[in-house]
Amino acid sequence: MAAPIEFKLFAPYNKGAALIGSFSNWEDIPMEKDEEGFFRTRVELEDGVYQYKFRVQSKSWFLEADQWVDIVDPYATDIDDPTQNGLVRIKDGDRIVDTYVWKHDDKPLPADRELVIYEMHVADFSGGEADPLARGQYKHVVEKLDYLVELGINAIELMPLKEYPGDYSWGYNPRYFFAAESSYGTTEELKNLIDECHGRGIRVIIDGIYNHAEASSPLTQIDHDYWFHHEPRDPDNNWGPEFNYEFYDENLGTFPARRFAGDTVRFWIQEYHLDGIRFDAARQIANYDFMHWIVQEAKSVAGPKPFYTVAEYIPDEPSITNLDGPMDGCWHDSFYHSLIPQLCGDNFDLERLKEVIDCKRQGYLGATNVVNYLSNHDHDRVFAELGSRGILDEAAFKRAKLGTVLLMTAVGVPLIWMGEEFGEYKPKTIEQSKIDWTLLGNDLNKGLWEYYKGLIHLRKNNQALYTENIDFFHEDPDSKVFAYTRWNDEGSRVVVVANMSENYLAGYSVPHFPANGTWHEWTGNYDIESGDDNIMIDLPEYEAKVFVWQ
């Protein structure tokens, strides 16, 4: 039985609009504009799937005045990729996205301070050189979830999922903000991935692009300067038309760009049951007022469950997260920029290391205010950095393990870039670049994976590492050695002693050790006694020892 289905388009200053679709043989169906700025019409539709577009008289400056253009509905929740038409699904007389039934909404999920995040690009995560099957979809990520559980991951951060032009991209060029990228699979398959993550206690954070849109995004064609800045404010950091969150339409009493972004965020959290958003290019958005508002919108929709908001704010600074800052956390890019050159032996700067391992020295307030990483999609992997300096084989794995200790024991939330955990070495590229799973067949790579797994387990099970508590109790710049302790008020303690030099230090004495008694050295799996506030150990080059209070 057919039901009247409403189609509407917000285009308050455009002269005319019409609906066209497979249900009208692509002939115009006139639309009437109401006083709120919406063109509306109703069409009697049976249950089924239909293609449609809007035809609108544009107000964009790069087109002829009032020129008719065909555009996809900016609120279309699915796109037919070959035709670039919007899709509308009708079931029982109502519009739906799909018929997915959630199974694991009742499962408890980890708090923000407990997170160990794994950043992945869906297209490049599954499959690889030795894999004859074309992979790189949501359903193939599901196949790898038990691998992530074994590693100890309890959050994944998915690079952007909004529909982009073509079949391969990092996703930072979103064209349709309500539609999930069709080359990765269906909306049901995305929901199933998120649901399967939740069933395993894994939170799902998505990378959200709210700074800009892709040049052919529908809003740019309707009335460019109503939603976007006329031209880039920072041409050196411009990736497409930039949303204008300052512009207020006094006639309608609305901020058009904020309204659209808010609708997008609410939709994704409600429809896909997300547990967090990373806000790309937050420094370029440059509007704390808007960001406060959008974070509030996100959290009110998420309800009582934990929801983590993270800003990519580069160079990073505490104002984005602190008392007046809108975000829970930010990507700690200074951690990466300090640690990698020092792991590679380019320099040694103890004060800089202390600053990034203890983010409070930079002015951050808490452990969830920074997301630390040795690499992410924007940077070369650790092994590419080491390899470019001729540091290879066992020497490279040694330094990677040292970096991992510092990553997992620093104040903050650790993030791993896919493949890093077993020594993927490919340099950064925007071309297709699947991670090479065959590396896990090598002893050194598998050993690194086990090391990551062990440290993640230590981090998740020792609550000293959830706190902001850290004390650098030993500094020996001449030997490039330093030591710090982490603790909580319930008696958990972890001590890290790191040798950032290329010298093997036999019988090295660490004074001012935090407690006398039995400690378990995690990396070598043995117990050791400290006495007279001192401990003596052999400290190999580019290696860290991790002592856990028994």
C-alpha positions as CSV (number, residue, x, y, z in Angstrom):
1,M,0.0,0.0,0.0
2,A,1.4,3.4,-0.9
3,A,2.0,6.0,1.8
4,P,2.6,9.8,1.5
5,I,6.4,10.3,1.9
6,E,7.7,13.9,2.5
7,F,10.8,15.2,0.7
8,K,12.2,18.5,1.9
9,L,15.2,20.7,1.0
10,F,16.4,23.6,3.2
11,A,17.3,26.3,0.7
12,P,15.9,29.5,2.2
13,Y,17.1,32.0,-0.4
14,N,16.7,30.0,-3.6
15,K,13.9,30.9,-6.0
16,G,12.7,27.4,-7.0
17,A,13.2,23.7,-6.4
18,A,11.7,20.4,-7.7
19,L,12.0,16.8,-6.9
20,I,13.0,14.2,-9.5
21,G,13.3,10.5,-9.1
22,S,12.8,7.0,-10.4
23,F,9.2,7.3,-9.1
24,S,8.5,10.2,-11.4
25,N,10.3,8.9,-14.4
26,W,12.8,11.7,-13.6
27,E,10.2,14.3,-14.4
28,D,9.9,17.4,-12.2
29,I,7.6,17.3,-9.1
30,P,7.1,20.9,-8.0
31,M,8.1,21.9,-4.4
32,E,6.6,24.7,-2.3
33,K,8.7,26.8,0.0
34,D,7.5,27.4,3.6
35,E,8.4,30.3,5.9
36,E,11.1,28.3,7.5
37,G,13.1,28.1,4.3
38,F,12.2,24.5,3.4
39,F,11.0,23.4,-0.1
40,R,8.5,20.5,0.5
41,T,6.5,18.0,-1.4
42,R,4.8,14.6,-0.7
43,V,4.9,11.6,-3.0
44,E,2.8,8.4,-2.6
45,L,5.3,5.5,-2.5
46,E,5.0,1.8,-2.0
47,D,7.6,0.0,0.2
48,G,10.8,-0.3,-1.8
49,V,14.0,1.5,-2.7
50,Y,14.0,4.6,-5.0
51,Q,16.6,6.9,-6.5
52,Y,16.0,10.6,-6.4
53,K,17.6,14.1,-6.6
54,F,16.6,17.7,-6.2
55,R,16.6,20.3,-9.0
56,V,17.2,23.7,-7.6
57,Q,17.9,27.2,-8.8
58,S,21.4,27.8,-7.4
59,K,22.6,30.9,-5.6
60,S,26.2,29.9,-5.7
61,W,28.6,32.6,-7.0
62,F,30.4,30.3,-9.5
63,L,27.2,29.5,-11.4
64,E,24.9,31.6,-13.5
65,A,22.3,33.5,-11.5
66,D,19.3,31.3,-10.6
67,Q,20.7,28.5,-12.8
68,W,18.9,25.2,-12.4
69,V,21.2,22.4,-11.1
70,D,20.6,18.8,-10.1
71,I,21.9,18.0,-6.7
72,V,21.8,15.0,-4.3
73,D,19.8,15.6,-1.1
74,P,22.4,16.9,1.5
75,Y,20.6,14.6,4.0
76,A,20.5,11.5,1.8
77,T,21.4,8.5,4.0
78,D,22.6,6.3,1.1
79,I,24.0,6.9,-2.4
80,D,23.9,4.8,-5.5
81,D,27.5,5.1,-6.4
82,P,27.4,4.6,-10.2
83,T,24.7,7.2,-10.8
84,Q,25.5,9.5,-7.8
85,N,21.8,9.6,-7.0
86,G,20.3,9.6,-3.5
87,L,18.5,6.5,-2.3
88,V,15.4,6.4,-0.2
89,R,14.2,3.2,1.5
90,I,10.5,2.9,2.4
91,K,9.3,0.2,4.7
92,D,5.8,0.0,6.3
93,G,5.1,3.4,4.9
94,D,8.1,5.1,6.6
95,R,11.6,6.2,5.5
96,I,14.3,4.0,7.0
97,V,18.1,3.7,6.7
98,D,18.0,-0.2,6.9
99,T,16.4,-2.9,9.0
100,Y,19.4,-3.8,11.1
101,V,18.6,-5.1,14.7
102,W,21.2,-4.3,17.3
103,K,22.3,-7.2,19.5
104,H,24.9,-5.9,22.0
105,D,23.7,-2.5,23.2
106,D,23.6,-3.7,26.8
107,K,27.3,-4.6,26.9
108,P,29.4,-2.5,29.3
109,L,32.2,-0.5,27.5
110,P,35.5,0.8,28.9
111,A,35.8,4.3,30.4
112,D,37.9,7.0,28.6
113,R,40.9,6.6,30.9
114,E,41.0,2.8,30.1
115,L,41.2,3.2,26.4
116,V,43.9,1.7,24.1
117,I,42.9,3.0,20.7
118,Y,43.7,1.3,17.3
119,E,43.5,3.6,14.4
120,M,42.5,1.9,11.1
121,H,41.7,2.7,7.5
122,V,38.9,0.2,6.5
123,A,40.2,-0.1,2.9
124,D,43.8,-1.0,3.9
125,F,43.3,-2.9,7.2
126,S,42.3,-6.3,6.0
127,G,43.9,-8.3,3.1
128,G,47.5,-7.9,1.9
129,E,50.1,-9.0,-0.5
130,A,49.7,-12.7,0.2
131,D,45.9,-12.5,0.2
132,P,44.3,-13.5,-3.2
133,L,40.9,-12.0,-2.2
134,A,40.0,-8.4,-2.7
135,R,39.3,-7.2,0.8
136,G,39.0,-3.8,2.6
137,Q,35.4,-3.7,3.7
138,Y,33.5,-3.6,7.0
139,K,32.8,-7.3,7.0
140,H,36.5,-8.0,6.6
141,V,37.3,-5.9,9.7
142,V,34.8,-8.1,11.6
143,E,36.9,-11.1,10.6
144,K,39.9,-9.5,12.4
145,L,38.2,-8.4,15.6
146,D,39.3,-11.4,17.6
147,Y,42.9,-10.6,16.6
148,L,42.4,-7.1,18.1
149,V,40.8,-8.6,21.2
150,E,43.8,-10.9,21.6
151,L,46.1,-7.9,21.2
152,G,44.2,-6.1,24.0
153,I,42.6,-3.3,22.0
154,N,39.4,-1.8,23.5
155,A,38.7,1.0,21.1
156,I,39.0,1.4,17.3
157,E,39.2,4.7,15.6
158,L,38.0,4.5,12.0
159,M,39.3,6.9,9.5
160,P,36.4,8.9,7.8
161,L,33.4,6.9,6.7
162,K,31.3,9.5,5.0
163,E,30.6,8.9,1.3
164,Y,33.4,10.3,-0.8
165,P,33.9,10.4,-4.6
166,G,35.4,7.3,-6.2
167,D,36.2,4.0,-4.6
168,Y,39.5,4.8,-2.7
169,S,40.3,7.6,-0.4
170,W,41.4,8.3,3.1
171,G,38.0,9.9,3.5
172,Y,39.0,13.5,4.2
173,N,37.0,14.7,1.2
174,P,33.4,14.0,2.4
175,R,30.8,14.7,-0.3
176,Y,27.7,13.3,1.4
177,F,27.6,13.8,5.2
178,F,24.8,11.4,6.1
179,A,25.8,8.5,3.8
180,A,28.3,5.9,4.8
181,E,31.0,5.1,2.2
182,S,29.5,2.5,-0.1
183,S,32.8,0.9,-1.3
184,Y,33.2,-0.4,2.3
185,G,29.9,-2.2,2.3
186,T,26.3,-1.5,3.3
187,T,24.9,0.5,6.2
188,E,23.9,-2.9,7.8
189,E,27.5,-4.1,7.5
190,L,28.8,-1.0,9.2
191,K,26.3,-1.4,12.0
192,N,27.2,-5.1,12.3
193,L,30.9,-4.1,12.6
194,I,30.1,-1.6,15.4
195,D,27.8,-4.1,17.1
196,E,30.4,-6.9,17.0
197,C,32.9,-4.4,18.5
198,H,30.5,-3.7,21.3
199,G,29.9,-7.4,21.9
200,R,33.7,-7.7,22.5
201,G,33.9,-4.6,24.8
202,I,35.5,-2.5,22.1
203,R,34.4,1.1,21.7
204,V,34.1,2.7,18.2
205,I,35.3,6.2,17.5
206,I,35.0,7.7,14.1
207,D,37.0,10.4,12.4
208,G,34.6,13.3,11.7
209,I,35.3,16.0,9.1
210,Y,33.5,19.2,10.2
211,N,36.0,21.8,8.9
212,H,35.3,21.4,5.2
213,A,33.5,19.5,2.5
214,E,34.4,18.1,-0.9
215,A,34.0,20.7,-3.7
216,S,30.9,19.0,-5.2
217,S,29.1,18.5,-1.9
218,P,25.4,19.5,-2.4
219,L,25.4,22.5,-0.1
220,T,28.2,24.1,-2.3
221,Q,25.8,23.9,-5.3
222,I,22.7,25.2,-3.5
223,D,24.1,28.4,-2.0
224,H,27.8,28.2,-1.4
225,D,28.2,31.3,0.8
226,Y,25.2,30.5,3.0
227,W,27.1,27.5,4.5
228,F,30.7,28.1,3.6
229,H,33.3,30.8,3.8
230,H,33.6,32.5,0.4
231,E,37.3,31.6,0.2
232,P,39.9,29.7,2.3
233,R,41.0,31.5,5.4
234,D,44.3,29.6,5.5
235,P,45.2,28.7,1.9
236,D,48.1,26.5,3.0
237,N,45.8,24.3,5.0
238,N,42.8,24.2,2.7
239,W,41.1,20.9,1.8
240,G,37.9,22.1,0.3
241,P,35.0,24.6,1.0
242,E,35.2,25.6,4.7
243,F,32.1,25.6,6.9
244,N,31.3,29.1,8.2
245,Y,30.3,28.6,11.8
246,E,30.3,32.3,12.5
247,F,27.5,33.2,10.0
248,Y,24.1,33.8,11.6
249,D,20.9,34.1,9.6
250,E,18.9,36.7,11.4
251,N,15.8,36.2,9.3
252,L,15.5,32.6,10.4
253,G,17.3,32.8,13.7
254,T,19.8,30.0,12.8
255,F,23.5,29.3,12.3
256,P,23.2,27.4,9.0
257,A,26.5,25.6,9.1
258,R,26.2,24.7,12.8
259,R,22.7,23.4,12.2
260,F,23.9,21.1,9.4
261,A,26.9,19.8,11.4
262,G,24.7,19.3,14.5
263,D,22.2,17.3,12.4
264,T,25.0,15.2,11.0
265,V,26.6,14.4,14.4
266,R,23.2,13.6,16.0
267,F,22.3,11.3,13.1
268,W,25.6,9.3,13.2
269,I,25.5,8.8,16.9
270,Q,21.8,7.8,16.9
271,E,21.9,5.6,13.8
272,Y,25.3,4.0,14.3
273,H,25.6,3.9,18.1
274,L,29.1,5.5,18.1
275,D,31.2,5.9,21.2
276,G,33.3,8.9,20.2
277,I,34.4,11.3,17.5
278,R,37.8,12.6,16.5
279,F,37.3,16.2,15.1
280,D,39.7,16.6,12.2
281,A,41.4,19.9,11.6
282,A,40.0,21.5,14.8
283,R,42.6,24.3,14.7
284,Q,41.4,25.2,11.2
285,I,37.7,25.2,12.5
286,A,39.0,27.9,14.9
287,N,35.7,28.3,16.8
288,Y,35.5,27.1,20.4
289,D,32.0,28.4,20.7
290,F,30.8,26.0,17.9
291,M,33.0,23.2,19.2
292,H,31.5,23.5,22.7
293,W,28.1,23.3,21.2
294,I,28.7,20.3,18.9
295,V,30.4,18.3,21.7
296,Q,27.3,19.1,23.9
297,E,25.0,17.9,21.2
298,A,27.0,14.7,20.7
299,K,27.0,13.9,24.4
300,S,23.4,14.6,24.9
301,V,22.5,12.2,22.1
302,A,25.0,9.5,23.4
303,G,23.2,9.6,26.7
304,P,24.7,7.9,29.8
305,K,27.2,5.7,27.9
306,P,30.9,6.9,27.6
307,F,31.5,9.2,24.7
308,Y,35.0,10.5,23.9
309,T,35.6,13.7,21.9
310,V,39.1,14.2,20.6
311,A,40.5,17.1,18.5
312,E,43.2,17.0,15.9
313,Y,44.6,20.4,17.0
314,I,48.1,20.8,15.5
315,P,50.4,22.0,16.9
316,D,48.7,20.7,20.0
317,E,48.0,22.9,23.1
318,P,46.1,22.5,26.3
319,S,43.4,25.2,25.7
320,I,41.5,22.8,23.4
321,T,40.9,20.4,26.4
322,N,41.2,22.3,29.6
323,L,38.6,24.0,31.8
324,D,37.4,26.3,29.0
325,G,38.3,23.9,26.2
326,P,35.5,22.1,24.3
327,M,37.2,18.7,23.9
328,D,37.9,15.8,26.2
329,G,41.3,15.1,24.6
330,C,43.5,16.0,21.7
331,W,46.0,14.3,19.5
332,H,49.3,14.8,21.3
333,D,51.4,15.5,18.2
334,S,54.3,16.9,20.3
335,F,54.7,13.4,21.8
336,Y,55.4,12.0,18.3
337,H,57.6,14.9,17.3
338,S,59.7,14.6,20.5
339,L,60.0,10.9,20.7
340,I,60.6,9.7,17.2
341,P,63.8,11.8,16.6
342,Q,65.1,10.7,20.0
343,L,64.4,7.0,19.3
344,C,66.2,7.4,16.0
345,G,69.2,8.9,17.7
346,D,69.0,12.3,16.1
347,N,69.2,14.1,19.4
348,F,68.7,13.6,23.1
349,D,66.6,16.2,25.0
350,L,65.6,15.0,28.4
351,E,63.5,18.1,29.3
352,R,61.5,17.6,26.1
353,L,60.9,13.9,26.8
354,K,59.7,14.7,30.4
355,E,57.3,17.3,28.9
356,V,55.6,14.9,26.6
357,I,55.6,11.8,28.9
358,D,54.1,14.0,31.6
359,C,51.7,16.2,29.6
360,K,50.9,18.2,32.8
361,R,54.2,19.9,32.3
362,Q,52.8,21.3,29.0
363,G,49.7,22.5,30.9
364,Y,47.3,19.6,30.3
365,L,45.1,18.7,33.3
366,G,44.4,15.0,33.0
367,A,45.2,11.6,31.6
368,T,42.4,11.7,29.1
369,N,43.4,15.1,27.7
370,V,46.0,13.7,25.4
371,V,46.1,10.8,22.9
372,N,49.8,9.7,22.5
373,Y,51.1,7.9,19.5
374,L,54.4,6.8,17.8
375,S,52.6,7.1,14.5
376,N,49.3,7.6,12.8
377,H,47.9,7.9,9.3
378,D,49.5,11.4,8.9
379,H,53.1,10.2,9.7
380,D,55.5,7.6,8.6
381,R,55.6,4.5,10.7
382,V,58.3,4.0,13.2
383,F,60.1,1.4,11.0
384,A,60.0,3.7,8.0
385,E,61.6,6.4,10.2
386,L,64.3,4.1,11.5
387,G,64.9,2.5,8.1
388,S,65.5,5.9,6.5
389,R,68.4,6.3,8.9
390,G,69.8,2.9,8.2
391,I,68.6,1.4,11.5
392,L,67.4,-2.0,10.5
393,D,66.7,-5.6,11.7
394,E,67.2,-6.3,15.5
395,A,68.4,-2.7,16.2
396,A,65.1,-1.3,14.8
397,F,63.0,-3.8,16.8
398,K,64.9,-2.8,19.9
399,R,64.1,0.9,19.5
400,A,60.5,0.1,18.5
401,K,60.1,-1.8,21.8
402,L,61.6,1.1,23.7
403,G,59.1,3.5,22.1
404,T,56.3,1.1,23.0
405,V,57.2,1.1,26.7
406,L,57.2,5.0,26.7
407,L,53.9,5.0,24.8
408,M,52.1,2.6,27.1
409,T,53.4,4.1,30.4
410,A,53.2,7.9,29.6
411,V,50.4,9.9,31.0
412,G,47.6,9.9,28.5
413,V,45.6,7.5,26.2
414,P,47.7,5.4,23.8
415,L,46.9,5.1,20.1
416,I,48.4,2.5,17.8
417,W,48.3,3.0,14.0
418,M,47.3,-0.3,12.2
419,G,50.3,-2.6,11.6
420,E,52.6,-0.7,14.0
421,E,52.1,-3.5,16.5
422,F,54.0,-6.0,14.4
423,G,56.5,-3.8,12.6
424,E,54.7,-2.7,9.4
425,Y,57.3,-0.5,7.6
426,K,55.6,1.0,4.6
427,P,56.0,4.8,4.4
428,K,52.9,7.1,4.4
429,T,51.1,7.2,1.1
430,I,47.6,8.3,0.0
431,E,47.7,5.5,-2.5
432,Q,46.2,2.0,-1.7
433,S,48.6,0.4,0.9
434,K,47.2,-2.7,2.6
435,I,49.1,-3.7,5.7
436,D,51.3,-6.8,5.3
437,W,49.9,-9.6,7.6
438,T,52.6,-12.0,6.3
439,L,55.1,-10.1,8.5
440,L,53.6,-11.9,11.5
441,G,55.3,-15.1,10.2
442,N,58.7,-13.6,11.1
443,D,60.1,-14.2,14.6
444,L,61.1,-10.5,15.2
445,N,57.7,-9.2,14.0
446,K,55.8,-11.8,16.1
447,G,58.1,-10.9,19.1
448,L,57.2,-7.2,18.7
449,W,53.5,-8.1,18.6
450,E,53.8,-10.2,21.8
451,Y,55.6,-7.2,23.4
452,Y,52.7,-4.8,22.4
453,K,50.2,-7.4,23.7
454,G,52.0,-7.7,27.0
455,L,52.3,-4.0,27.6
456,I,48.7,-3.4,26.6
457,H,47.7,-6.1,29.1
458,L,49.9,-4.4,31.8
459,R,48.4,-1.0,31.0
460,K,44.8,-2.2,31.2
461,N,45.4,-4.2,34.4
462,N,47.6,-1.8,36.4
463,Q,45.5,1.3,37.4
464,A,48.7,3.3,38.2
465,L,48.8,3.9,34.5
466,Y,45.3,5.4,34.4
467,T,46.3,8.3,36.7
468,E,48.0,11.7,36.2
469,N,50.6,10.6,38.8
470,I,54.2,10.6,37.6
471,D,57.5,11.4,39.1
472,F,60.9,11.5,37.3
473,F,63.0,10.4,40.2
474,H,66.3,9.7,38.3
475,E,67.9,11.8,35.6
476,D,71.3,11.0,34.1
477,P,71.7,13.1,31.0
478,D,75.3,12.1,30.4
479,S,74.4,8.5,30.1
480,K,71.0,9.3,28.5
481,V,69.2,7.4,31.2
482,F,66.1,8.5,33.1
483,A,63.6,6.8,35.3
484,Y,60.0,7.6,36.4
485,T,57.4,6.1,38.5
486,R,53.6,5.9,38.1
487,W,51.2,5.1,41.0
488,N,47.7,5.3,42.3
489,D,46.3,5.8,45.8
490,E,45.5,2.1,46.2
491,G,49.1,0.9,46.1
492,S,49.7,0.1,42.4
493,R,53.1,1.2,41.2
494,V,55.1,0.9,38.0
495,V,58.6,2.2,37.4
496,V,60.2,2.7,34.0
497,V,64.0,3.0,33.6
498,A,65.0,3.9,30.0
499,N,68.4,4.0,28.3
500,M,68.2,6.3,25.2
501,S,71.9,5.7,24.4
502,E,73.7,3.2,22.2
503,N,75.8,2.0,25.1
504,Y,75.3,-1.1,27.1
505,L,75.4,-0.1,30.8
506,A,76.4,-3.0,33.0
507,G,75.7,-2.9,36.7
508,Y,73.9,0.4,36.4
509,S,72.7,1.8,39.8
510,V,69.3,3.5,39.9
511,P,69.2,5.6,43.1
512,H,66.1,7.0,44.9
513,F,64.0,3.9,43.9
514,P,60.5,4.5,45.1
515,A,60.2,1.6,47.5
516,N,62.3,-1.1,49.0
517,G,61.1,-4.7,48.5
518,T,60.2,-7.0,45.7
519,W,59.6,-5.7,42.2
520,H,58.7,-7.8,39.1
521,E,60.7,-6.7,36.0
522,W,58.1,-7.1,33.2
523,T,60.3,-7.2,30.1
524,G,62.5,-10.0,31.4
525,N,59.9,-11.6,33.6
526,Y,61.9,-11.9,36.8
527,D,61.7,-10.6,40.4
528,I,64.3,-8.2,41.9
529,E,64.8,-6.7,45.3
530,S,65.5,-3.1,45.9
531,G,67.2,-2.0,49.1
532,D,68.7,1.2,50.5
533,D,66.4,3.1,48.0
534,N,68.6,1.7,45.2
535,I,68.4,-1.0,42.5
536,M,71.3,-2.3,40.3
537,I,70.6,-3.6,36.8
538,D,72.2,-4.2,33.5
539,L,70.7,-1.7,31.1
540,P,71.2,-2.6,27.4
541,E,71.4,0.1,24.7
542,Y,68.0,1.6,23.6
543,E,66.1,-0.4,26.1
544,A,63.6,0.2,28.9
545,K,63.0,-1.9,32.0
546,V,59.6,-1.9,33.5
547,F,59.3,-2.7,37.2
548,V,55.9,-3.6,38.7
549,W,55.4,-3.4,42.5
550,Q,54.5,-6.8,44.0
